[in-house]
Amino acid sequence: MAPRGRHRSSAPLQVLLFLNGWYCATYFLLEAFVFVYKVLLLPYPVYNLVLDVVLLLLYLGIEATRIFFGSKGNLCQRKVPLSLSLALTVPAAVLAVYYLLLQTYSLRLEAFLSAILLLFYGLELLLGFLALLSFSSTDPY
């Protein structure tokens, strides 16, 4: 625990991680419902549908892990979990770009949701790096 007056964990980063956790759940559910909508109304190739659904499940796993490590790293003022969270932001952002631009059928709703997600990632990267810089250089973990 940091001495009194030297609390270095980032409150804005923690709030952003908390909000992103809720947004991640909402994003996942909306994408799942959009997939059902697209399968019922559009000629969706089976291979592409399987790929999109597997990538959505992969996104959920990466995002849950990323938020967990980011939150614990920030609250415990540990560099390794926070660094791991920042590293997991890259594949999560790649998947968000996939759902923004590269999936078989992309709806305007999905583009809007993915753009918000990328905004979250940009802010979390910035605040995460600032939190890493504020942690003591003598703390090896």
C-alpha positions as CSV (number, residue, x, y, z in Angstrom):
1,M,0.0,0.0,0.0
2,A,1.3,3.4,-0.8
3,P,2.1,5.9,2.0
4,R,-0.4,8.5,2.8
5,G,-0.6,11.2,0.2
6,R,1.3,9.1,-2.4
7,H,-1.6,7.0,-3.8
8,R,-0.6,6.4,-7.4
9,S,-3.3,4.2,-8.8
10,S,-5.4,6.0,-11.5
11,A,-9.0,6.7,-10.6
12,P,-9.9,7.8,-14.1
13,L,-8.4,4.5,-15.5
14,Q,-10.4,2.5,-12.9
15,V,-13.6,4.2,-13.8
16,L,-12.9,3.7,-17.5
17,L,-12.2,0.0,-17.0
18,F,-15.4,-0.4,-15.0
19,L,-17.5,1.4,-17.7
20,N,-15.7,-0.7,-20.4
21,G,-16.7,-3.9,-18.5
22,W,-20.4,-2.9,-18.8
23,Y,-19.9,-1.7,-22.4
24,C,-18.2,-5.0,-23.3
25,A,-21.2,-7.0,-22.0
26,T,-23.6,-4.7,-23.9
27,Y,-21.4,-4.9,-27.0
28,F,-21.3,-8.7,-26.9
29,L,-25.1,-9.1,-26.4
30,L,-25.9,-6.6,-29.2
31,E,-23.5,-8.3,-31.6
32,A,-25.1,-11.6,-30.8
33,F,-28.6,-10.2,-31.5
34,V,-27.3,-8.6,-34.7
35,F,-25.9,-11.9,-35.8
36,V,-29.3,-13.5,-35.3
37,Y,-30.8,-10.7,-37.3
38,K,-28.3,-11.0,-40.1
39,V,-28.6,-14.8,-40.3
40,L,-32.4,-14.6,-40.6
41,L,-32.5,-11.8,-43.2
42,L,-29.2,-12.1,-45.2
43,P,-27.6,-14.9,-47.2
44,Y,-24.9,-15.5,-44.6
45,P,-22.3,-18.2,-45.7
46,V,-21.9,-20.8,-42.9
47,Y,-18.1,-20.5,-42.9
48,N,-18.3,-16.7,-42.4
49,L,-20.9,-17.0,-39.7
50,V,-18.8,-19.5,-37.8
51,L,-15.7,-17.3,-38.2
52,D,-17.6,-14.2,-37.0
53,V,-19.1,-16.0,-34.0
54,V,-15.8,-17.6,-33.0
55,L,-14.1,-14.2,-33.2
56,L,-16.9,-12.7,-31.0
57,L,-16.3,-15.3,-28.4
58,L,-12.6,-14.8,-28.6
59,Y,-13.2,-11.0,-28.2
60,L,-15.2,-11.7,-25.0
61,G,-12.4,-13.8,-23.5
62,I,-9.7,-11.3,-24.4
63,E,-11.8,-8.4,-23.1
64,A,-12.7,-10.0,-19.8
65,T,-9.0,-11.0,-19.2
66,R,-7.8,-7.5,-20.2
67,I,-10.3,-5.7,-17.9
68,F,-9.4,-8.0,-15.0
69,F,-5.7,-7.5,-15.3
70,G,-6.1,-3.8,-15.9
71,S,-8.2,-3.4,-12.8
72,K,-6.0,-5.5,-10.6
73,G,-2.8,-4.0,-11.9
74,N,-4.1,-0.5,-11.3
75,L,-5.6,-1.0,-7.9
76,C,-2.6,-3.0,-6.6
77,Q,-0.2,-0.7,-8.4
78,R,1.5,-3.6,-10.2
79,K,3.3,-3.1,-13.5
80,V,3.1,-6.6,-14.8
81,P,-0.8,-7.0,-14.7
82,L,-1.3,-3.5,-16.0
83,S,1.3,-4.1,-18.8
84,L,-0.4,-7.4,-19.7
85,S,-3.7,-5.5,-19.9
86,L,-2.2,-2.9,-22.2
87,A,-0.7,-5.6,-24.4
88,L,-4.1,-7.3,-24.6
89,T,-5.6,-4.1,-25.8
90,V,-3.9,-4.6,-29.2
91,P,-5.7,-7.9,-30.1
92,A,-9.0,-6.5,-28.7
93,A,-8.6,-3.4,-30.8
94,V,-7.9,-5.6,-33.9
95,L,-11.1,-7.5,-33.3
96,A,-13.0,-4.2,-32.9
97,V,-11.6,-3.1,-36.3
98,Y,-12.6,-6.4,-37.8
99,Y,-16.2,-5.9,-36.6
100,L,-16.0,-2.3,-37.8
101,L,-14.6,-2.9,-41.3
102,L,-13.9,-6.5,-42.3
103,Q,-16.8,-8.8,-41.3
104,T,-19.1,-10.2,-44.0
105,Y,-22.0,-7.8,-43.4
106,S,-21.4,-4.7,-41.3
107,L,-24.4,-2.7,-40.2
108,R,-24.3,0.9,-39.2
109,L,-25.1,0.0,-35.6
110,E,-22.1,-2.3,-35.5
111,A,-19.9,0.5,-36.9
112,F,-21.1,2.9,-34.3
113,L,-20.6,0.4,-31.5
114,S,-17.1,-0.5,-32.7
115,A,-16.1,3.1,-33.0
116,I,-17.1,3.7,-29.4
117,L,-15.1,0.6,-28.4
118,L,-12.0,1.9,-30.1
119,L,-12.4,5.2,-28.3
120,F,-12.5,3.4,-25.0
121,Y,-9.3,1.5,-26.0
122,G,-7.5,4.7,-27.0
123,L,-8.4,6.4,-23.7
124,E,-7.4,3.3,-21.7
125,L,-4.1,3.0,-23.5
126,L,-3.3,6.7,-22.6
127,L,-4.4,6.4,-19.0
128,G,-2.8,3.0,-18.6
129,F,0.6,4.3,-19.8
130,L,0.3,7.3,-17.5
131,A,-0.5,5.0,-14.6
132,L,2.5,2.8,-15.4
133,L,4.7,5.9,-15.4
134,S,3.4,6.9,-12.0
135,F,4.2,3.6,-10.4
136,S,7.4,3.4,-8.5
137,S,10.4,2.3,-10.5
138,T,11.6,0.3,-7.5
139,D,8.6,-2.0,-7.6
140,P,9.7,-5.0,-9.6
141,Y,6.2,-6.4,-10.2
